[in-house]
Amino acid sequence: MDVSQYLEIFIDETKEHLQSLNEHILILEKEPENENTIDEIFRAAHSLKGMAGTMGYKKMQRLTHDMENVLSEIRNGNMKATSELVDVLFRGLDALEDYLASIQTDGTEGDLDSEDIINSLNKILDIGLGKIQSDADENTSTPSSTDDSSKPDIKEYNDKEKFRYLKIEEHEKKAMAKAMSLDLNVIGLTIYIQEYCVLKGARAYMINRSLEEHGEIIKLHPSAQDLEDEKYDFDYSVYVITRETPEQLKSYAMSVSEVKEVVADYIKLDDDEIQRYLEAIKQDETTVSATKASGDSGDLKGKSNPTKKQPTKAVANRSVRVDIEKLDVLMNLVSELIIAKNSLVSSSSSLHEVLDVSYFDQIEYLERVTTNLHESVMKVRMVPIESVVNRFPRMIRDLSKSLNKPMELYMTGEETELDRTVIDEIGDPLMHLLRNAADHGLEDKEERKTTGKNPVGSIYLDAYQDGNNVIIEVRDDGKGIDLEKIKNKAVERGTITPEQAERMTDKDIIDILFMPSFSTSENVTDVSGRGVGLDVVKTKIEALGGDIIAKTKLGEGSNFIISLPLTLAIIQSLMVTISQEKYALPLGNIQTVENVRSKDIKNVNGKEVLNLRGNVIPIIRLNEILECDNIQEADEILVVIVKKGERYAGMVIDDLLGQQEIVIKSIGKYIDNHKIVSGATILGNGEVALILDVNSLI
Amino acid sequence: MDEINSKQYISVKLGNDVYGVEIKYIDSIIVMQRITRVPKAQPYFLGVINLRGEIIPVMSLRRKFDLEEDEFNSLTRILIIKPEPTAAPVGMIVDEVNDVIELNNEDVKMMDYDEKDNLAGYSIGIGKYGDELINILNVPGVIADKEKS
């Protein structure tokens, strides 16, 4: 079978399953008895095995199969999820990820060998089950439901009788045992539907309904939900408790049209088993585990009451996978549309006298529609940052083990959404920051104890939206950054002169951390050292149009605050003029616009500042920075108050043109403008206006 | 026409000199546009223009070659240059665009490269067209700003 067309889907889904496994195994480690988690893990592992098998990836299949075996024992309560087991499972996941990476690059699994992981899995299985392993195997691993040694006639299983290979849950066995004790028949059927059948979901529903008229369906494979969603090939299996014979049931099922074939037979449990399950039903609390070696499984067993439990599959996912490039094209078209709209608006404004009022209504309507269109397209591109951060708990767990420092990661705001392009890029910087926090920020256990802190270190990752920006904070409650040390080191290395060092504020010193010369240096402040430079982090984030600042308190921890623009391509901006030139200021940075009397601007230490409602705000003369012609100073000047992190600045402008939605275009890499300009935009009249990078100006 | 032995050039005028720009670099030639100044840019970059929705930086060859300041008139043209087929375009302002000419390779004398002379790197050779001498422009060299002031 040619499976190449499914490769992409396979890779995507495998990634999802691996992620889900990672998350749930982490939970499992903390709550070894959490049944839902175990079910979830088992399901993910099972799907993974199935998919790998279908695609012909034997090694993946084998590894997942063995992982599944172990998981199935845990699920049945024969084993406990020990930390050792979790380690091996994680190693298995890593190996699977490696296989996947190899498949992604060249389509084959590569020659990675996972034999030792399989061996460890089997060893754990043996130890966990002890001597009664063979017994347990019959209950769980062998898919056949019947203990058929006493009934040689059933041994000639027909391949078509797929129902024989289903795994029967404990509670189902109990129900079966009860039925048998009441002289009812338990009948398994496998129903084959014609391959040309169009509505196989509906077909299955009809068959099941006609079966239910004659008995009770206790098991469906695939689940009822999946059948309804047509998530099955052309056959499915069902167990029915009934008074009728297999032949009768067969004829009922065959009476539904488009059914190709039905095979049916009795399902038998041997007498011992019936006896056992009957007892289990009688005394709900006493468990079958009496016959099994593993004593721990008692309470788990008790929970699996004979209530009929369909696996709660998520309702059919109403989403479509779209190539990101197609979205980019859409985005570009929307950008063009907005430019066209802007030019229509600007050309019509001069024709106010001539044109009808309804024309302007239409223009307004067009504006609304394009804005909504833009927002919708933007939303389509938005992805929750969950997809990036969900690998971090695992990473911190591993770091905690390898660094031998107990620590916990607390995350909030995983649902905060960011543009897809940002999401793709933000993972590495965040990982750097978390690693830094874990490795250098947090003290080791003893040190924490002596300073009276909780021996378990805490790292926080908080994401939230703030106006037009998304803020991601990476915090730790470690020892903080020693500013004196940085200062001394910086002087020593000649990064700054001693005189400069004297004058530096704490803020300035922290900024040294982000300088390239400090990146891969030896332990400056114990904040670097892994070759993970904060300057790399800063560069990356700035490339995304964002900004990063650090705060630290010696002995109490440090906090890195990243702010990122919500959208990349189109932003709301304030259009201003500075000596006849038009510039755009991103609205996200702007706090207020103030009318200020020139005499209120004071000179402090050679710097102009403005006292605005109690805040002293430095004044930036944009016309000087932008090398514009000097203009005559008026009595009143316009000052745009912008905010960067915690800092404010007032930018002097000449005139306000108003708010406008602008499309950001790059000015290319040829022009070196010292980061003053972050891009350009095309105005309605075709003119180009530059977008000022407020962050770099402050 | 033997393609291997000859190349086509656009001959442009800059002051008193005639320069040849190999045709493979030329994306288009447009008339003078309104240029938006970019503050703090390299002095020879006059700014950016909007060409059919694309923002293109424009440099003055006169400033680059230390000639007198440009005087824009109806003959002034902007050559839209792509140093590589996939690279972003750059505009170059010239006084005048004359013609498309074809030079046989033997008529082009490659220049000896002089490390010390910055301006020398901007021309890769001298072509002989009739009795006119044409500077063959080193397009990537001009764009790549090797002096890095």
Interface residues (C-beta under 8 A of the other chain):
Chain A: E336 I339 E581 I625 L626 E627 C628 K665 S666 I667 G668 K669 Y670 I671 D672 N673 H674 I676 V677 A680 I682 G686 E687 V688 A689 L690
Chain B: R34 T36 R37 V38 P39 K40 A41 Q42 F45 G47 V48 I49 N50 G53 E54 I55 I56 P57 M59 A88 V90 I143 D145
